[in-house]
Amino acid sequence: MSIGNGEYIQLEEEVIFLLYDKICALAREKGISIYMLEKNAELSKASICKWNNNIPSVEKIQKVAKLLGVTVDSLLEGDNQ
C-alpha cells in the first residue's frame, strides 16, 4: 500500500481515493470550513477528517454533497475534478 501524491492509494487492484482530502479541496473552493460543513450537515465535530480511513454512511455523504453543491457521484469519483 503506497500513497501517491496524497490523491489515492493502490490496494489489490482497487484505487481508493482519500475522501476527506477531496471534501477539503471542494470546501476550500467554496469558502466553507470543515467545521461549518460538519455543523450544517449535523455531523459530530471532527467526523469528516476520519473519512480517509472509515467509510461514512450514505446519508452523511449525501448531506455533505448537498452542502458542497455537488452530486454524490462526483464526490465519490477518484479524481479531484
Secondary structure in CASP SS format (residue, H / E / C, confidence):
PFRMAT SS
TARGET T0000
AUTHOR 0000-0000-0000
METHOD secondary structure of the structure
MODEL  1
M C 1.00
S C 1.00
I E 1.00
G E 1.00
N C 1.00
G C 1.00
E C 1.00
Y E 1.00
I E 1.00
Q E 1.00
L E 1.00
E C 1.00
E C 1.00
E E 1.00
V E 1.00
I E 1.00
F E 1.00
L C 1.00
L H 1.00
Y H 1.00
D H 1.00
K H 1.00
I H 1.00
C H 1.00
A H 1.00
L H 1.00
A H 1.00
R H 1.00
E H 1.00
K H 1.00
G C 1.00
I C 1.00
S C 1.00
I H 1.00
Y H 1.00
M H 1.00
L H 1.00
E H 1.00
K H 1.00
N H 1.00
A C 1.00
E C 1.00
L C 1.00
S C 1.00
K C 1.00
A C 1.00
S C 1.00
I H 1.00
C H 1.00
K H 1.00
W C 1.00
N C 1.00
N C 1.00
N C 1.00
I C 1.00
P C 1.00
S C 1.00
V H 1.00
E H 1.00
K H 1.00
I H 1.00
Q H 1.00
K H 1.00
V H 1.00
A H 1.00
K H 1.00
L H 1.00
L H 1.00
G C 1.00
V C 1.00
T C 1.00
V H 1.00
D H 1.00
S H 1.00
L H 1.00
L H 1.00
E C 1.00
G C 1.00
D C 1.00
N C 1.00
Q C 1.00
END
